[in-house]
Amino acid sequence: MSVKRFFFIVAVLVLQACGGGGGSSTPVVTPESSAAVVSSSRSSVAVSSSSSSVALTSSSISSAVSSSSSSSISSNAPSSSSQSSAASSLTPDLPVGTADALPVLDLKTNGSAPIVSKENYINGSFSLTEAGSAAVEGDLEVRGRGNSTWGWVKKPYRLKLASSSSLLGMPANKHWVLLANYADKTLMRNSIAFMFSRSVGLEYTVRNQYVELHLNGVYQGVYQLAEHIRVDKNRVNIPELKVGDTAADKISGGYLLEVDFRHSKTWCITNSYESFCEGGENTLLRTDYCIESNHGMQPFCVDTPESLMDDAWTPQREYITTYIQNTEAALFGANFADASLGYNAYLDVDSVINYFLVNELLRNVDGAVSSFYMYKKRDGKLFFGPVWDFDLAMGNAGYDNANNPQGWHIRQKPWFNRLFQDPAFTAKVKTRWLQLKAEGKLQHIIDYAEARALWLQTQQQKNYAIWSVTDFDSWIQHLVQGSYDAEVNAMVQWQKDRIIWMDAQINI
């Protein structure tokens, strides 16, 4: 019997003896993680569930991580027949087996016109087929989307259907996104982020499904069909403001905002290559209403209502501007930790903590500076989320030290930095971290990544028959691994190291 197998059996027996053998709150125990379930007098942290308590140490986690780091994803990923029953009951979204086929999305543009703009839609039609289901078909408009992603050879797209439709079990809507994930050679960093967001309980997480895309009859590879972030009862579920909603009982919500460095007044001074830069002017600010931060954050831009620049919307524009300014004044004021006078009066703290942990644990290089969404409910506080844009997370980007599994990232940004100056906020983050760990949700990130890689094995081969697995723009500064399996293994090892480092820091 191997040492690893021995520790696994011992760990299971210990958990059963402590009453930890049943219930959904029991930590997931796998042969890989069981070596970490030992006692230690150094750097130990109590991990508790409703019925058991074991010691999890940073040194023993390292041992568990290193024991599997040398194996390839083909042998390391769990097979459909070997999924842990505990993991399945705790996290039913764990991918199973290998996908022999994906739903096929056929897009056709009128006259087979190429999609060359991310500003202007062109007309076309679509057909979405899934084995065992009738095809969903209709007319649509399609254009490009994204910032840096639009510059790569495998293009992402925005879809606007002629009529609201339910796609692959996702609630009906007209507005959808096709994520190309070209910079993410594992094809699954966004999928992992969405999974973890759902796991921690953010109010809304973008639904998504993998599809095989054909454009005007030509295979384009593996894409993610995802919901477009917008105000809707099945998406960001807040009231949709009307121009006449100026009374006190209505003007307070809802507002959907996005923090975005590209909307800075000074961005075009040093980034004149951007299509929206004209003579040093940021032309985005001609149509998009943004609120400048007084404390070093990037601009807070209002996505919804979309027309706040119009004079008719002046009352709503003034309201949300004042709310953001008051939030910053409370957060950076002398009484910032006061429950009535400080940030608690303006921010939904639970959503802030969950948003922080998703972005910090996966070390999203864009976290807190771009694609950072928040929304203001009617008569409510400012909520953080939904999460978006994780293709350069989990060690994929080599700039801004984002490839280092050690070191804080969004915690250093002005709002988060200030929040961590409140001992009560720091304590809440620690409590939430320990809860997620005890529930097995940190380990599940690893389990999910390995299972998803196995699930994608056949499809990634088709995808990389037409796209390059080693093509990275130089500004990403990514260490090229050379193959799909190597990219996956590097990402998984990076995430294991990240969990170990954060666990040690949070539990100091």
C-alpha positions in Angstrom: 0.0 0.0 0.0 1.4 3.4 -0.9 1.9 6.1 1.7 -0.5 8.3 -0.1 -3.2 5.6 0.0 -2.5 4.9 3.7 -3.0 8.6 4.6 -6.2 8.7 2.6 -7.7 5.7 4.5 -6.6 7.1 7.9 -8.1 10.5 7.1 -11.4 9.0 6.2 -11.5 6.9 9.4 -10.7 10.0 11.4 -13.5 11.9 9.8 -16.0 9.1 10.4 -14.9 8.8 14.0 -15.5 12.5 14.5 -19.0 12.3 12.9 -17.8 13.8 9.6 -19.0 11.1 7.3 -22.4 12.6 6.3 -24.0 15.9 5.5 -23.4 18.4 2.7 -21.2 20.5 5.0 -18.5 17.8 5.3 -15.2 18.7 3.7 -14.5 16.9 0.4 -11.7 14.3 1.0 -9.9 12.9 -2.0 -6.7 10.7 -2.2 -4.9 13.9 -3.3 -6.1 16.1 -0.5 -6.1 13.6 2.3 -2.4 13.9 2.9 -3.1 17.4 4.2 -5.5 16.2 6.9 -3.0 15.8 9.7 -2.1 17.4 12.9 0.7 20.0 13.2 1.9 22.4 15.9 3.2 24.8 13.2 1.0 27.1 11.1 -2.1 25.1 11.8 -5.6 26.3 11.1 -8.8 24.8 12.4 -11.1 23.7 9.7 -14.6 23.0 11.1 -17.9 21.7 9.7 -21.1 21.1 11.5 -19.8 17.9 13.0 -16.1 17.6 12.7 -12.8 19.5 13.1 -9.5 18.7 11.7 -6.2 20.6 11.4 -5.1 21.8 8.0 -1.6 23.1 7.7 0.3 25.1 5.1 3.1 22.6 5.1 0.9 19.6 4.7 -1.0 21.3 1.9 2.4 21.7 0.2 3.0 18.0 0.6 -0.3 17.2 -0.9 0.2 19.6 -3.8 3.7 18.4 -4.7 2.6 14.7 -4.6 0.5 15.2 -7.8 2.2 18.1 -9.5 4.3 16.0 -11.8 1.5 13.9 -13.4 0.0 15.0 -16.7 -3.6 16.1 -16.9 -4.6 13.0 -18.9 -3.9 10.8 -15.8 -4.4 13.5 -13.2 -7.9 14.4 -14.1 -10.7 12.3 -12.6 -12.5 10.0 -15.0 -16.3 9.7 -15.3 -16.2 6.5 -13.3 -14.0 7.8 -10.5 -15.8 11.0 -9.5 -15.9 11.4 -5.7 -19.4 10.8 -4.3 -18.7 13.4 -1.7 -17.7 16.0 -4.3 -20.7 15.1 -6.4 -23.1 15.7 -3.6 -21.4 18.9 -2.5 -20.8 20.4 -6.0 -23.1 18.9 -8.6 -21.6 21.1 -11.4 -18.4 18.9 -11.5 -17.9 17.9 -15.2 -18.1 14.2 -15.9 -16.2 12.2 -18.5 -15.1 13.5 -21.9 -17.4 15.5 -24.2 -17.6 13.7 -27.6 -19.6 16.5 -29.1 -20.7 20.1 -28.2 -23.9 21.9 -29.1 -23.3 23.5 -32.6 -24.0 27.2 -33.1 -24.2 28.1 -36.8 -24.0 31.8 -37.5 -24.6 33.1 -41.0 -24.3 36.8 -42.0 -26.3 38.2 -44.9 -24.2 37.7 -48.0 -21.6 35.9 -45.9 -20.3 39.4 -44.9 -17.3 39.4 -42.7 -17.7 40.7 -39.1 -15.1 43.5 -39.0 -16.4 45.9 -36.4 -17.1 45.8 -32.7 -19.2 49.0 -33.0 -21.6 48.2 -35.8 -23.9 45.2 -36.0 -24.6 43.3 -39.2 -27.6 41.2 -40.0 -27.7 37.5 -40.1 -29.3 34.3 -38.8 -28.5 31.5 -36.3 -29.2 27.9 -35.7 -28.3 26.2 -32.4 -28.5 22.4 -32.3 -28.0 20.1 -29.4 -28.2 16.3 -29.5 -31.7 15.2 -28.5 -33.3 18.7 -28.8 -35.0 20.6 -31.5 -32.9 23.3 -33.1 -33.4 26.9 -31.9 -33.3 29.2 -35.0 -33.9 32.8 -35.8 -32.6 36.1 -37.1 -30.0 38.2 -35.3 -27.5 41.0 -35.4 -23.9 40.3 -34.7 -20.8 42.4 -34.1 -17.3 42.0 -32.6 -16.7 42.7 -28.9 -13.9 43.0 -26.3 -10.9 45.2 -25.9 -7.6 43.4 -26.4 -9.5 40.2 -27.2 -10.8 41.8 -30.4 -7.3 42.1 -31.6 -6.6 38.4 -31.7 -7.2 36.1 -34.6 -10.0 34.1 -32.9 -12.6 36.7 -32.5 -15.2 37.2 -29.7 -18.7 38.3 -30.7 -21.9 40.1 -29.4 -25.2 38.6 -30.5 -28.6 40.4 -30.5 -31.4 38.0 -31.4 -34.4 39.3 -33.2 -36.6 37.7 -30.5 -35.9 36.7 -26.9 -34.9 33.0 -26.9 -33.8 30.4 -24.3 -30.5 28.9 -25.3 -29.2 25.6 -24.0 -31.4 25.8 -20.9 -30.5 29.4 -20.1 -33.3 31.9 -19.5 -34.7 33.6 -22.6 -33.1 36.9 -23.6 -32.1 38.7 -26.8 -28.5 39.6 -25.7 -25.7 37.0 -25.6 -21.9 36.9 -25.8 -19.5 34.5 -27.5 -16.2 34.2 -25.6 -13.3 33.0 -27.7 -10.9 32.5 -24.8 -8.0 32.7 -27.3 -5.5 34.1 -24.7 -6.5 31.3 -22.3 -5.0 28.1 -23.8 -6.8 26.0 -21.2 -10.2 27.4 -22.5 -11.6 27.3 -19.0 -10.5 30.1 -16.8 -13.8 32.0 -17.3 -15.6 28.7 -16.6 -13.7 28.2 -13.4 -14.4 31.8 -12.3 -18.1 31.5 -13.0 -18.3 28.2 -11.1 -16.5 29.7 -8.1 -18.7 32.7 -8.1 -21.8 30.5 -8.0 -20.1 28.5 -5.2 -19.5 31.5 -3.0 -23.0 32.7 -3.5 -22.8 36.0 -5.4 -26.3 37.1 -6.2 -25.9 36.7 -10.0 -23.3 34.8 -11.9 -23.3 34.7 -15.7 -24.7 31.4 -17.1 -22.7 29.9 -19.9 -22.3 26.8 -22.0 -19.6 25.5 -24.3 -20.5 25.4 -28.0 -18.8 24.6 -31.3 -19.1 27.7 -33.5 -19.5 27.7 -37.3 -19.4 31.1 -39.1 -20.8 31.1 -42.6 -20.2 27.4 -42.8 -16.6 27.4 -41.5 -15.6 25.8 -38.1 -14.3 28.4 -35.7 -13.4 26.3 -32.7 -14.6 26.0 -29.1 -16.5 29.0 -27.7 -18.4 29.9 -24.6 -21.9 31.1 -25.2 -22.6 33.4 -22.2 -25.2 35.8 -20.9 -24.5 39.4 -21.6 -24.4 41.3 -18.3 -27.4 43.6 -18.2 -30.4 44.5 -16.1 -33.0 41.8 -16.3 -35.1 39.7 -14.0 -33.0 36.7 -14.8 -29.6 38.5 -14.8 -28.8 41.6 -12.7 -32.3 41.7 -11.0 -32.8 45.3 -10.2 -35.5 47.8 -11.3 -35.0 49.3 -14.7 -35.1 53.0 -14.2 -37.2 55.1 -16.5 -36.6 58.7 -17.3 -39.6 59.8 -15.2 -38.4 57.9 -12.1 -37.3 61.0 -10.2 -39.4 60.6 -7.0 -37.6 59.7 -3.8 -39.1 56.2 -3.8 -37.8 55.4 -7.2 -34.7 57.4 -8.1 -32.5 55.3 -5.8 -32.3 52.4 -8.1 -31.4 50.5 -10.1 -28.0 51.4 -11.5 -25.5 49.0 -13.1 -22.0 50.3 -13.0 -18.6 49.2 -14.3 -15.2 50.3 -13.1 -13.0 50.6 -16.2 -9.5 52.2 -16.6 -10.1 52.7 -20.3 -12.6 55.4 -19.4 -10.1 57.5 -17.6 -9.7 61.1 -18.9 -6.0 60.6 -19.1 -5.9 57.1 -20.7 -5.5 58.4 -24.3 -2.6 60.6 -23.4 -0.3 57.6 -23.3 -2.4 55.1 -25.2 -3.1 56.8 -28.5 -3.3 53.5 -30.4 -6.8 52.9 -29.0 -9.6 53.4 -31.7 -11.5 55.7 -29.3 -8.6 58.1 -28.8 -8.6 61.2 -30.9 -5.8 63.7 -30.4 -5.4 62.7 -26.8 -9.1 62.9 -26.1 -11.0 59.8 -24.8 -14.1 59.9 -27.0 -15.8 57.2 -24.9 -16.6 60.0 -22.5 -18.7 61.7 -25.1 -21.4 59.0 -24.8 -20.6 57.1 -21.5 -21.3 58.7 -18.2 -18.5 58.1 -15.7 -17.8 59.3 -12.2 -14.3 60.1 -11.3 -12.9 58.7 -8.1 -11.5 61.1 -5.4 -9.4 58.3 -3.9 -7.5 56.6 -6.7 -10.0 54.1 -8.1 -10.6 54.0 -11.9 -13.8 55.7 -13.2 -17.2 54.4 -12.2 -19.1 54.2 -15.4 -22.9 53.8 -15.6 -23.9 51.0 -17.9 -27.6 51.2 -17.1 -29.4 53.5 -17.6 -27.5 53.9 -20.8 -28.6 57.4 -21.6 -27.5 59.3 -18.5 -25.6 61.8 -20.6 -29.0 63.2 -21.9 -30.3 66.2 -20.1 -33.6 64.5 -19.4 -31.7 62.1 -17.1 -30.1 64.9 -15.0 -31.8 63.9 -11.7 -30.7 60.3 -11.9 -27.2 61.3 -13.0 -26.9 63.6 -10.0 -28.3 61.0 -7.7 -25.8 58.2 -8.6 -22.9 60.7 -8.7 -23.7 61.8 -5.2 -24.1 58.3 -4.0 -20.6 57.2 -5.2 -19.1 60.4 -3.8 -20.8 59.8 -0.4 -19.6 56.2 -0.5 -16.0 57.3 -0.9 -16.4 60.0 1.7 -17.6 57.5 4.2 -15.0 54.8 3.3 -12.1 57.2 3.6 -13.5 59.3 6.4 -12.5 59.3 10.1 -15.5 57.2 11.0 -15.2 54.7 8.2 -15.5 51.7 10.5 -18.6 53.0 12.2 -21.6 50.8 11.4 -23.9 53.8 10.9 -21.6 56.5 9.5 -19.0 54.5 7.6 -18.8 52.2 4.6 -21.4 49.8 6.0 -24.1 52.3 5.3 -23.3 52.3 1.6 -21.8 48.9 0.7 -23.3 45.4 0.9 -20.3 43.9 2.8 -21.1 40.3 2.1 -21.0 40.8 -1.6 -17.8 42.8 -1.3 -16.1 39.9 0.6 -17.3 37.3 -1.9 -16.3 39.4 -4.8 -12.9 40.0 -3.2 -12.2 36.3 -2.6 -13.1 35.3 -6.2 -10.9 37.9 -7.8 -8.0 37.6 -5.2 -7.9 33.8 -5.1 -7.8 33.5 -8.9 -5.6 36.7 -9.0 -7.6 38.3 -11.8 -5.2 40.9 -13.3 -8.2 43.0 -14.3 -9.9 42.8 -10.9 -10.9 46.2 -9.4 -9.6 48.1 -12.5 -11.6 46.7 -15.5 -14.8 44.7 -15.9 -15.4 45.4 -12.2 -19.2 45.5 -12.0 -21.4 46.8 -9.2 -25.1 47.6 -8.9 -27.2 49.8 -6.8 -30.6 48.5 -5.7 -33.6 50.6 -5.2 -33.6 51.8 -1.5 -30.6 49.5 -1.2 -26.8 49.5 -0.9 -24.1 49.1 -3.5 -23.5 45.4 -4.4 -20.3 44.1 -5.9 -20.6 41.8 -8.9 -21.2 40.0 -11.2 -17.7 38.7 -12.0 -16.4 38.9 -15.5 -13.3 38.6 -17.7 -10.9 36.0 -16.2 -9.1 34.8 -19.3 -5.9 36.3 -18.0 -6.4 35.2 -14.4 -4.8 32.2 -12.6 -1.2 32.9 -13.5 -2.0 33.6 -17.2 -0.7 37.1 -17.4 3.0 37.9 -16.7 2.6 41.6 -16.1 1.7 43.4 -12.9 3.2 40.4 -11.0 0.0 38.6 -11.7 1.8 35.3 -12.6 3.1 35.1 -9.0 0.9 32.9 -6.8 2.2 34.9 -3.8 1.3 38.5 -3.0 -1.9 40.5 -2.8 -3.5 41.9 -5.9 -6.8 43.6 -5.6 -6.4 44.0 -1.9 -3.8 46.7 -2.8 -6.4 48.7 -4.8 -7.7 51.9 -2.9 -11.1 50.7 -1.8 -10.0 47.2 -0.8 -6.9 48.6 0.9 -9.0 50.9 3.0 -11.6 48.2 3.9 -8.8 45.9 5.3 -7.8 48.7 7.7 -11.0 47.9 9.6 -10.3 44.9 11.8 -13.9 43.9 11.7 -13.8 43.6 7.9 -10.6 41.6 8.0 -12.2 39.2 10.6 -15.2 38.7 8.3 -12.9 37.9 5.4 -11.1 35.3 7.5 -14.4 33.8 8.7 -15.7 33.5 5.1 -12.4 31.9 4.0 -12.5 29.3 6.7 -16.1 28.6 5.9 -15.4 28.0 2.2 -12.4 25.9 3.0 -14.4 23.7 5.5 -17.1 23.2 2.8 -14.5 21.9 0.4 -15.0 24.8 -2.1 -11.4 25.7 -2.3 -10.4 22.1 -3.1 -13.3 22.0 -5.6 -11.6 24.7 -7.8 -8.8 22.1 -8.4 -11.2 19.2 -8.8 -13.3 21.2 -11.3 -10.3 22.4 -13.3 -9.0 18.8 -13.7 -12.4 17.4 -14.5 -13.1 20.2 -17.0 -9.8 19.6 -18.7 -10.7 15.9 -19.2 -14.2 17.0 -20.4 -12.6 19.2 -23.0 -9.9 16.8 -24.2 -11.5 15.8 -27.5 -12.9 19.3 -28.2 -9.6 21.1 -27.4 -7.9 18.9 -30.0 -10.3 20.1 -32.7 -9.9 23.7 -31.5 -6.1 23.6 -31.7 -6.2 22.0 -35.1 -7.0 25.4 -36.4 -5.7 27.7 -33.7 -2.3 27.9 -32.0 -1.8 26.7 -28.4 1.5 28.6 -28.2 0.5 32.0 -29.6 0.6 34.7 -27.0 0.9 38.5 -27.5 4.2 39.7 -26.1 2.5 42.1 -23.7 0.9 39.2 -21.9 4.4 38.0 -21.0 3.2 34.4 -20.5 5.6 31.5 -20.1 4.6 29.3 -23.0 4.1 25.7 -21.9 3.9 24.1 -25.4 0.8 22.0 -25.2 -2.8 22.0 -23.9 -2.0 19.5 -21.1 1.1 21.4 -20.0 -1.0 24.7 -19.9 -3.6 23.0 -17.8 -1.1 21.4 -15.4 0.7 24.8 -15.0 -2.6 26.5 -14.2 -3.6 23.8 -11.7 -0.3 23.9 -9.9 -0.4 27.7 -9.8 -3.8 27.6 -8.2 -2.7 25.1 -5.6 0.2 27.3 -4.7 -2.2 30.3 -4.5 -4.5 28.6 -2.1 -1.6 27.7 0.1 -0.2 31.2 0.2 -3.6 32.9 0.8 -4.5 30.4 3.5 -1.3 31.2 5.4 -1.7 35.0 5.0 -5.4 35.0 6.1 -4.7 32.9 9.1 -1.7 34.9 10.4 
